[in-house]
């Protein structure tokens, strides 16, 4: 876990989180839409593959935004990225579980445009994961260390910023 000065843990942090999260939500959703469109010829569940691929790319983009702009941590990149993936994996699994439920329901209710169902379902799931992921990132991915001296005793790795 990384050391962050107390002044950076504020309402401003939530604002920065919303900016980065908003950008990444648009980026991730746009990537999903593009991949879903490109992959739709491979079968009726192509939206699942599009979701998985777009999430993996968007997680890495979000990680860098959160690390550099929101939580401003100086910790180990690899460890924080792994924790970030763990936090997002929960949301990704929730999305992968929710899509096969929402898409058929939406296809039945969107009778004029049933092909829009995967896009609407992904937007609904994005809202759910944005809300939940803030708390995961704050308390897991970029958690503030209570004993920063512990890192100094163990030395620094290649992935640690100076």
Rosetta silent file (secondary structure, phi, psi, omega in degrees, C-alpha in Angstrom):
SEQUENCE: XXXXXXXXXXXXXXXXXXXXXXXXXXXXXXXXXXXXXXXXXXXXXXXXXXXXXXXXXXXXXXXXXXXXXXXXXXXXXXXXXXXXXXXXXXXXXXXXXXXXXXXXXXXXXXXXXXXXXXXXXXXXXXXXXXXXXXXXXXXXXXXXXXXXXXXXXXXXXXXXXX
SCORE:     score description
SCORE:     0.000 S_00000001
   1 L     0.000  157.962 -169.845    0.000    0.000    0.000 S_00000001
   2 E  -114.081  157.843 -179.122    1.139    3.482   -0.678 S_00000001
   3 L   -90.960  128.663  178.108    1.655    6.657    1.246 S_00000001
   4 L  -131.426  130.991  177.988   -0.560    9.632    0.357 S_00000001
   5 L   -59.738  144.223 -177.052   -0.487   13.004    2.142 S_00000001
   6 H   -55.060  -33.284 -178.849   -3.692   13.673    4.125 S_00000001
   7 H   -63.947  -20.112 -178.988   -4.593   16.734    2.020 S_00000001
   8 H   -88.189   -6.683  177.377   -5.060   14.511   -1.029 S_00000001
   9 L   -99.694   81.185 -171.094   -7.744   12.396    0.675 S_00000001
  10 L  -146.402 -172.026  174.878  -10.588   14.870    0.252 S_00000001
  11 H   -62.232  -34.749  176.962  -13.656   15.890   -1.651 S_00000001
  12 H   -58.929  -34.914  177.996  -11.259   16.912   -4.433 S_00000001
  13 H   -63.546  -41.861  178.043  -10.206   13.292   -4.648 S_00000001
  14 H   -63.954  -40.204  177.573  -13.811   12.275   -5.275 S_00000001
  15 H   -62.175  -45.224  177.781  -14.067   14.925   -7.991 S_00000001
  16 H   -63.745  -38.344  177.858  -10.881   13.660   -9.662 S_00000001
  17 H   -60.890  -44.272  179.855  -12.183   10.104   -9.357 S_00000001
  18 H   -64.328  -37.722  177.079  -15.410   11.089  -11.107 S_00000001
  19 H   -64.408  -51.308  179.863  -13.456   12.800  -13.915 S_00000001
  20 H   -64.719  -44.564  179.805  -11.159    9.830  -14.505 S_00000001
  21 H   -63.174  -39.533  177.515  -14.012    7.382  -13.987 S_00000001
  22 H   -63.033  -47.781  176.951  -16.247    9.332  -16.379 S_00000001
  23 H   -57.887  -49.052 -175.674  -13.555    9.363  -19.044 S_00000001
  24 H   -67.474  -32.341  176.884  -12.821    5.680  -18.536 S_00000001
  25 H   -65.518  -43.956  177.472  -16.505    4.752  -18.555 S_00000001
  26 H   -64.868  -44.345  178.997  -16.941    6.500  -21.913 S_00000001
  27 H   -61.111  -50.837 -178.375  -13.690    4.960  -23.190 S_00000001
  28 H   -63.758  -41.895  179.639  -14.562    1.455  -21.958 S_00000001
  29 H   -67.536  -40.474  177.968  -18.141    1.621  -23.194 S_00000001
  30 H   -63.710  -41.192  177.107  -17.041    2.944  -26.602 S_00000001
  31 H   -63.739  -42.103  175.941  -14.479    0.174  -26.847 S_00000001
  32 H   -58.926  -47.557 -178.049  -17.181   -2.363  -25.904 S_00000001
  33 H   -60.501  -44.076  179.377  -19.522   -0.957  -28.572 S_00000001
  34 H   -63.259  -48.922  179.998  -16.797   -1.093  -31.222 S_00000001
  35 H   -64.578  -40.518  179.034  -15.733   -4.639  -30.295 S_00000001
  36 H   -61.435  -43.055  178.790  -19.347   -5.808  -30.031 S_00000001
  37 H   -63.182  -44.630 -177.824  -20.050   -4.420  -33.502 S_00000001
  38 H   -70.216  -30.712 -175.074  -16.899   -6.029  -34.947 S_00000001
  39 H   -96.937   -3.852 -172.583  -17.446   -9.399  -33.247 S_00000001
  40 H   -60.133  -21.241  179.062  -21.200   -9.797  -33.731 S_00000001
  41 H   -74.173   -9.404 -176.806  -20.657  -12.189  -36.644 S_00000001
  42 H   -89.920   -3.485  176.814  -19.116  -14.847  -34.396 S_00000001
  43 L   146.574  173.648 -174.705  -22.339  -15.732  -32.582 S_00000001
  44 L   -73.878  -12.551  178.472  -25.187  -14.620  -30.393 S_00000001
  45 L  -109.614   23.423  179.899  -22.928  -14.281  -27.321 S_00000001
  46 H   -60.845  -26.083  178.838  -20.277  -12.127  -29.006 S_00000001
  47 H   -63.675  -25.190  177.403  -21.146   -9.358  -26.523 S_00000001
  48 H   -68.974  -44.843  177.806  -19.575  -11.491  -23.777 S_00000001
  49 H   -65.706  -41.864  177.661  -16.202  -11.570  -25.574 S_00000001
  50 H   -59.987  -40.785  179.212  -16.505   -7.855  -26.371 S_00000001
  51 H   -64.839  -46.128 -179.284  -17.168   -7.159  -22.691 S_00000001
  52 H   -61.761  -49.904 -178.544  -14.196   -9.209  -21.504 S_00000001
  53 H   -64.537  -45.164 -178.945  -11.724   -7.662  -23.953 S_00000001
  54 H   -65.837  -35.520  178.010  -12.898   -4.078  -23.465 S_00000001
  55 H   -65.125  -43.659 -179.052  -12.791   -4.475  -19.677 S_00000001
  56 H   -61.623  -40.472  178.823   -9.201   -5.737  -19.670 S_00000001
  57 H   -71.244  -45.360 -177.805   -8.028   -2.766  -21.746 S_00000001
  58 H   -65.709  -32.115  177.852  -10.108   -0.209  -19.830 S_00000001
  59 H   -60.225  -44.543 -178.805   -8.857   -1.520  -16.469 S_00000001
  60 H   -66.947  -41.162  177.484   -5.279   -0.687  -17.395 S_00000001
  61 H   -62.776  -45.191  179.550   -6.211    2.777  -18.678 S_00000001
  62 H   -62.964  -42.119 -179.686   -8.218    3.456  -15.500 S_00000001
  63 H   -53.783  -48.808 -178.319   -5.383    2.217  -13.282 S_00000001
  64 H   -65.012  -40.028  177.282   -2.969    4.782  -14.675 S_00000001
  65 H   -63.847  -43.296  179.861   -5.493    7.612  -14.338 S_00000001
  66 H   -67.322  -41.970 -177.973   -6.309    6.687  -10.759 S_00000001
  67 H   -65.618  -47.626 -173.738   -2.670    6.243   -9.779 S_00000001
  68 H   -83.324  -33.353 -169.655   -1.376    9.455  -11.327 S_00000001
  69 H  -111.015  -35.883 -173.978   -4.333   11.811  -11.010 S_00000001
  70 H   -93.337  -62.784 -173.729   -6.763   10.628   -8.314 S_00000001
  71 L   -92.020  -16.935  174.730   -4.944    8.821   -5.527 S_00000001
  72 L    48.034   49.748 -177.943   -1.442   10.086   -6.500 S_00000001
  73 L   -84.953  157.237  178.959    0.338    7.140   -4.971 S_00000001
  74 L  -113.314   13.772 -174.448    4.068    6.507   -5.092 S_00000001
  75 L   -79.801 -174.734 -177.463    3.791    2.771   -4.516 S_00000001
  76 E   -65.197  119.536 -178.418    4.707   -0.276   -6.503 S_00000001
  77 H   -58.548  -48.386 -175.251    3.065   -0.191   -9.948 S_00000001
  78 H   -63.727  -45.934  179.415    2.780   -3.951  -10.312 S_00000001
  79 H   -62.860  -44.219 -179.703    1.269   -4.532   -6.866 S_00000001
  80 H   -67.156  -37.805  178.633   -1.204   -1.669   -7.274 S_00000001
  81 H   -64.630  -41.765  178.549   -2.144   -2.831  -10.785 S_00000001
  82 H   -62.649  -42.659  177.294   -2.796   -6.360   -9.501 S_00000001
  83 H   -65.662  -37.704  177.607   -4.982   -4.948   -6.705 S_00000001
  84 H   -63.268  -44.187  177.351   -6.750   -2.723   -9.244 S_00000001
  85 H   -61.252  -39.526  178.717   -7.426   -5.749  -11.468 S_00000001
  86 H   -62.573  -43.324  178.774   -8.774   -7.584   -8.403 S_00000001
  87 H   -63.815  -48.233 -179.451  -11.171   -4.730   -7.635 S_00000001
  88 H   -68.777  -29.278  179.330  -12.296   -4.476  -11.253 S_00000001
  89 H   -60.035  -35.940  176.922  -12.523   -8.258  -11.596 S_00000001
  90 H   -61.059  -47.455  177.431  -15.369   -8.222   -9.128 S_00000001
  91 H   -65.318  -38.296  179.877  -17.207   -5.702  -11.299 S_00000001
  92 H   -65.574  -42.143  177.408  -16.240   -7.555  -14.450 S_00000001
  93 H   -64.952  -40.057  176.320  -17.600  -10.826  -13.066 S_00000001
  94 H   -61.258  -42.732  178.098  -20.762   -9.045  -11.986 S_00000001
  95 H   -64.423  -45.996  179.834  -21.100   -7.625  -15.513 S_00000001
  96 H   -63.908  -30.168  176.076  -20.448  -11.010  -17.128 S_00000001
  97 H   -78.618  -34.586 -177.053  -23.109  -12.534  -14.857 S_00000001
  98 H   -77.822  -34.134 -177.490  -25.563   -9.686  -15.410 S_00000001
  99 H   -58.995  -46.680 -179.242  -25.336   -9.415  -19.196 S_00000001
 100 H   -66.212  -16.763  176.239  -26.843  -12.858  -19.987 S_00000001
 101 H   -87.283  -48.880 -176.558  -29.769  -11.968  -17.723 S_00000001
 102 H   -70.288  -40.864 -174.939  -30.303   -8.376  -18.888 S_00000001
 103 H   -59.526  -50.951  178.406  -29.743   -8.859  -22.628 S_00000001
 104 H   -62.072  -37.998  177.721  -32.604  -11.355  -23.195 S_00000001
 105 H   -62.584  -44.675 -179.657  -34.926   -9.301  -20.979 S_00000001
 106 H   -69.722  -34.246  177.626  -34.088   -6.135  -22.864 S_00000001
 107 H   -61.457  -36.563  177.901  -34.407   -7.858  -26.245 S_00000001
 108 H   -72.100  -34.824 -177.677  -38.000   -8.707  -25.332 S_00000001
 109 H   -87.855  -22.026  176.889  -38.804   -5.205  -24.118 S_00000001
 110 L   -96.847   64.760 -172.994  -36.984   -3.347  -26.907 S_00000001
 111 L   -62.525  -31.038 -179.968  -39.240   -4.801  -29.600 S_00000001
 112 L   -76.766  -30.027 -177.715  -38.456   -2.048  -32.129 S_00000001
 113 L  -141.127   66.459 -178.560  -34.666   -2.385  -31.699 S_00000001
 114 H   -63.294  -23.095  178.830  -33.748   -5.689  -30.015 S_00000001
 115 H   -68.080  -14.340  178.277  -30.189   -5.397  -31.388 S_00000001
 116 H   -81.528  -10.872 -175.161  -29.678   -2.487  -28.939 S_00000001
 117 H   -54.305  -46.927  179.661  -30.118   -4.788  -25.926 S_00000001
 118 H   -61.770  -34.019 -178.958  -26.381   -5.559  -25.354 S_00000001
 119 H   -70.818  -42.306  178.333  -25.555   -1.830  -25.472 S_00000001
 120 H   -67.034  -43.258  179.609  -28.290   -0.876  -22.990 S_00000001
 121 H   -61.803  -42.818  179.078  -27.376   -3.783  -20.691 S_00000001
 122 H   -64.377  -37.221  178.199  -23.698   -2.784  -20.717 S_00000001
 123 H   -65.218  -41.561  177.767  -24.625    0.820  -19.853 S_00000001
 124 H   -61.704  -45.958 -178.813  -26.712   -0.366  -16.882 S_00000001
 125 H   -67.567  -30.668  178.144  -23.886   -2.569  -15.627 S_00000001
 126 H   -63.396  -41.409  179.200  -21.375    0.286  -16.057 S_00000001
 127 H   -61.405  -44.650  179.901  -23.336    2.465  -13.630 S_00000001
 128 H   -61.363  -46.126 -176.255  -23.355   -0.312  -11.025 S_00000001
 129 H   -72.469  -31.313  177.972  -19.612   -0.974  -11.315 S_00000001
 130 H   -61.728  -45.272 -178.584  -18.607    2.728  -11.235 S_00000001
 131 H   -64.540  -48.095 -177.222  -20.281    3.202   -7.871 S_00000001
 132 H   -69.468  -34.476 -173.892  -18.878    0.033   -6.325 S_00000001
 133 H   -70.366  -28.222  178.557  -15.353    0.404   -7.716 S_00000001
 134 H   -55.789  -47.717 -177.556  -14.624    3.746   -6.006 S_00000001
 135 H   -68.063  -36.250  175.872  -14.743    2.082   -2.606 S_00000001
 136 H   -64.443  -43.660  179.219  -12.699   -0.873   -3.794 S_00000001
 137 H   -67.436  -41.855 -177.947   -9.999    1.383   -5.218 S_00000001
 138 H   -64.475  -38.335 -173.651   -9.960    3.648   -2.179 S_00000001
 139 H  -102.572  -10.964 -178.651   -9.679    0.772    0.296 S_00000001
 140 H  -124.764  -63.802 -174.141   -7.823   -1.887   -1.716 S_00000001
 141 H   -59.990  -48.585 -174.237   -6.055   -0.725   -4.912 S_00000001
 142 L  -122.792   37.356 -177.618   -4.672    2.553   -3.584 S_00000001
 143 L   -62.884  143.516  178.804   -5.155    2.109    0.156 S_00000001
 144 E   -83.042  131.697 -178.321   -3.133    4.383    2.406 S_00000001
 145 L   -75.618  137.735  177.561   -0.625    2.567    4.539 S_00000001
 146 L   -83.485  -20.842 -179.598   -0.865    2.968    8.285 S_00000001
 147 L  -131.585   81.921 -177.427    2.854    2.137    8.722 S_00000001
 148 L   -64.383  -18.558  179.708    4.912    3.596    5.844 S_00000001
 149 H   -68.181  -21.001 -179.361    8.161    2.573    7.584 S_00000001
 150 H   -63.435  -37.692  178.550    7.404   -1.078    6.754 S_00000001
 151 H   -65.663  -39.723 -178.728    8.190   -0.499    3.046 S_00000001
 152 H   -62.892  -34.144 -179.409   11.529    1.112    3.852 S_00000001
 153 H   -70.564  -27.948 -176.893   12.565   -1.961    5.827 S_00000001
 154 H   -91.910   -8.310 -178.483   11.836   -4.297    2.893 S_00000001
 155 L    86.357  178.243 -177.342   13.654   -2.255    0.217 S_00000001
 156 L  -116.092  150.811  178.256   12.397   -1.050   -3.141 S_00000001
 157 L  -106.766  177.749  178.069   11.675   -2.942   -6.336 S_00000001
 158 L   -58.471  -33.141 -174.805   11.946   -1.999   -9.995 S_00000001
 159 L   -88.658    7.267 -179.049    8.260   -1.045  -10.036 S_00000001
 160 E   -97.647  132.683  175.970    8.479    1.418   -7.138 S_00000001
 161 L   -75.740  150.324  175.066    8.657    5.138   -7.836 S_00000001
 162 L   -88.213    0.000    0.000   11.284    7.160   -6.062 S_00000001
